[in-house]
């Protein structure tokens, strides 16, 4: 009983694994049967109907025309400001005071937050006190030296002590200044992840300041398109949140490929107008990588294929006063947005059958109106 159960499970597993392959085989078999059936129908029609008396099949046709054909690489990116900066402290410390709030407009160099610098300020007071004494001593020694009283060593020592303290004070003042987090640009405060009492660390943004005087769309594009995208290429940028589309050009195509995800950065400058851009807003970029100014392109579903004969379409022709459907074998190129470019096999004078072509065979009588 146990052996039979295991056998059934194994059989079911094998059936599941081979299901996809069996369907493909079945599909090929059905296609072959369809072709054989079409040939039998054609032979029977010729036997049943005298030459030229078989009923015509009604179809719809269209005249082929040459027109521009474009192919686009479509990627999803985001909107960003020309200046979007995470501001971090230059020295670690506990946050004592946050001087701005989200949405505030700030100037370049404006203090955004103050870190605890009590120890440095205490050191500054001590150094300033020492400097006062040292300066007084230096002034007296200089007065004596000007009168040729005392040694040069005494004068130079007093001068060196004074200058050394002045340098130390300048260093401490610089450290105190570095304890203030300042904005490096003009812009708007968009994010404040720190709070009073928290430890601010170097390299971790305490504020995000964004300047949207110039906005751009930024996308990461797969490595495979490296040779196809360059600065100056035409691109359509669609912002779904604003329901707006712009025809722009690629303003920057990075030559560096990120080794972690094998992508490179593409940027497109957005127009400056009344619209309100938001950081990280979705931006769909359609970058043109192929253009044919005079191509024959047809809907992809018009193209049929046979394993033995290749790809073909049906066109309408007149032979000996009769309207017939004829197969035309074609070579296809790029497909985009439901249209397939025809590289060879069709001309702009052909009448392609656009409806009723599924059950046709080569040489079948048809009826249509132009």
N, C-alpha and C positions, 0 to 999 in steps of 0.2 A: 504493500500500500504506500509506504514511504517512498519507495523507488519510483513508483508511478507518478506520485505528486511532484517529485523533483524533475522527472522527465517532462511533465506538462509545463512547469515553470520555465524550464530551459527552452522548450519549443516556443512558448509565448515571447520569451526574450529575443530569440532569433528572429521571430516574425516581426517584432517591433523594430529591430535593428535593420532589417531588410526591407521595411515598408517603403521607404523613400525610393530605394532602387527599383522595387517592383512597380511603383507608380510610374517611374520614368520609362521602364520597359513597356508598360501598358500603353502609355501615351504614344510612344513610337509605333507601336503595333496598330493603334487606332488611326494614326495619321496614314499609315501605309494602306490600311483597309479603306480609308476615305478616298485616297487617290485611285485605288483599284476600282472602287464603286463609281467614281466620276467617269473613268474610262468606259466602264460597262454601260453607264447611262448614255454617254455620247454615241457608242456603237448602236445601242437600241434605237436611239432617236433617228440615226441615219437609216436604219432598217425599216422603221415604222413610217417615217415621213419621207415623201419624195424630196429630191434635191430642192432646197429653198423653201419648203412648206412647213418646216418646224416652227412652232410659235416662238416669237421673240420675247426675251426677258427684258423687262423695263428696268432701266438703271438711271442714275443721276451722274452727270459728268461735270467737270470743271476744266477750264483752260489753264495750263501751267504758266506762271509768270515769274520772271527773275526779280528778286527783291533782296535788300540787305539782310544778311543772316549773322547774328552775333551769338557767341557763347560766353557765359559768365561763370565765374567761381563765386559761389555764395557762402558766406561765413557770417556767424553771429558775433558781434563785438559789443562794445559799451561806449557810452559818451563819457568824456573826461575833460577837465579843464586843461588849458595849456599849461597852467601851473597848479598842481594838486600835490601839496606837500604835507607829509607827516612831520610835525615839529617835536623833536625830543630834546631833553635837557643836555647841556654840555658837561654837566657834572652830576653825580647822583646825590639825592637828598630827599628829606621829607617835605611834602608840600605844605606850606604855611598859609598860602593865600592864592585863590584863583581870581583873577581880575577881570575876566571876560565871560560871556555866556554864548551859547550856540546861536548863530545868526548875526552876531556882532561883526561889523566891518572894522578891520584893524589896519593900521599903517605898518610899513616896514620898520622894524626896530622897536615896535611897541611891546611893552612887557605884558605877557599873558598870565604868568604865574610867578610866585616867589617861593623859593625853597628855603629851608632852615639853614641860616648862615651865622648863627649866634656865636659859635666858636671862632669863626673867622673875624667877626666884628670885634670880639674880645681881644683877639690877637692884634687887630689893627690899633685898638686903643693903647695897648702896651707898647707897640712899636712907635706910635706917635709920641707917647710920653718919653721914650728913650731918645727919639729924634730931637725933641725940644732940648733935652739936656746936652746931647752931643752937638747940636747946632750952637748952643751957647758956648760950649767948650771950644769948638772950632773957631768961632768969631774972636774969642780972646787969644787963642794961639796965633791966629792970622794977624791980629793987631801987633802982637809981640814980634812976629816974623817980619812984618813990614818995618819995624823999628830995629831990625837986625839983632833982636834979642831971642835967645833960645836956639835950638838946633833945627835943622831942616827935617830930621826924622820926626821930631815931635809935631811939627806942622803937617807933614804928609800923613802921619798916623791919624791926627784929628780930622783931616779932610777925608781920608779913606773911610773912617768910621761913619761920618755923616753921610757920604754917598752910598755906602753899603745899606744903611738903614732906609734911605730914600728908595733904593731899589726894592728892598723887602716890602716896604709899604705899597709900592706900585704893584708888586706881585699879588699881595693880599687883596688889594682893591680889585684887581682883575679877577681873582677867584670869587670875590663877593658878587661882582657883576655877572660872572658865569652862572651863579646860582639863580639868576633870573632867566626864565624861559621867555624868549622874545620871538616875534614873528619875522621870518626872513623875507616876506613879500607883502604887498598890499593884497587884501582879499577878505573873504568871509570865513568866520570860524564855523566849520560844519560838524565837528565832533570833538568832544572833550571826555576822553576815557578816564581821566584821573580825578581824584577827589582830595579834599583837604585831609591831611593826616596820612595819606598813602605815600609810599616810597616811589619816587620817580627814578627810573634807571636810564642810563645812556643807551641810545639805540632803540628804545621803545617809545613810539609816538605818544606824547601827552596831549597834543592838539592836532587837528587836521584843518589846514587853511587852504581854501580853493579860490583861485582867480579865474572867472569865466569870461573875462573880456575877450578871450579867444577860446573857442571850444573845438574839440576834435573827436572823431570816432576812432577807436582803437580795437584791433582784433588780432588774435593769434592764429596764424595760418599754418597748415601742415607743411612739412618739409618738402613734400612731393611737388608743390607749386613754386619752389624757389626760382626756377628759370622762367616762370610764366608771369610773375608779378614784379613790376619795376616802378620806380618813382615816375610819375607823369601818366600812368595808365588811367583810362576812363573807369569811373566807378559810380554806381548808383547807391546812395545811402538812404535807407528807409528807417524812420523812427516810428515804430508802431504806437507808442504812447501819445505821440503828437499827430499821428496819421499824416506825416509829411515825408516827401521823397525829394532828394536833391541829386542833381548831376554834378559830380565833383571829379577831382583827380587825386591820385595817390600822392601824398606829400612826403611820405617817408616809408621806405621798405627796408627793414633791417637786414644787414648782411650777417647777423649773428643768429645761429640756431641754438635754441635752448636745449641742452643735452638731456634734461629731465623729461620733457614731453615732445621733443623734436618739432618745435614750432618756431616761427619767426614773427616779429611784430610788424603790422602794417597800420599806418596812421593816415587819416584823411581829415583835413581842416574843414570845419563846418562853417556855413555862412553866419555872419553876425547880423542878427535882426531882432525883432521884438519878442521872439519866442524864448521861453524860459527853459534852458537846458538844466538837467539834473545829473549829478555825478552818478555813474553806473547805470544810467538809462540804457535800455536795449537799443542797439544799432545794427541793423542787418545791412551788410555790405555785399554788393554784387559787382565783382571786379571783372571787367571785360578782358578775356584772354585770347579771343579769336574773333575775327571780323572778315566777312566776305561781302563786298559791296553789291555783287550781282550773283546770287545763288538761287538754285532751285531747291526749295525746301517744302516738304509735304508732311501732313500729320503722320505720326509714327504708326498709327493703326492701319494706314493704307498699305503698308509694306507687309507682304506675305513671304513665307519662306518654305522651301522644300529641302529635305536632307540631300537629295541628289542634284537638284537644279540650282539651289541657292536662293537668293532673294529676288523678288519680282513684284510688279504691280500690273494691274489690268488697265489698258487704255482702249479707247474707242477709235475704230478706223472704218473707212468706207472702202470696200473692195467689190468691184463689179456691181456697183449700185446697191450693195448690201451693207448694213451696219453690223460690224462684228466686234467682239471683244478679243483683244490680243494680249498675250503675256509679253511684258518687257522686263528683261533681266537687268538689274541695276546694281550699282556699287554705292553703298551708303557711307556717309562720313559721320560728323559729330551730330549728336542729338541733344537738344535743349528745349525745355518748356513745351514738350510734346511734339516738336517739329524735328524732322530728320533731314539733314542736308544730303542731296543726291549728287555724288561726285561724277557719275557717268551712267548712261542708259536712258536718260530722258532729256528732252529739249523743251524750250518754252513754247513750242507749237503743238505739243502733245495734248490730247484730251484725256485726262485721267478719270477713271471711274471712281466716284467717291461714295456711292451707295449701291448695294446690290452686288458687290463684287465677291462676296464670300463663296457663293455657289457657282461661280462661272468657270468655264473651261475655255481653253484657247480655241478660237474660231467660232464660238457660240454666237448666234444671232441675238442682237440686242435692239432695244428701242429707246430713244432718248430725244429730248428737245434741248436745243441750244438757246 
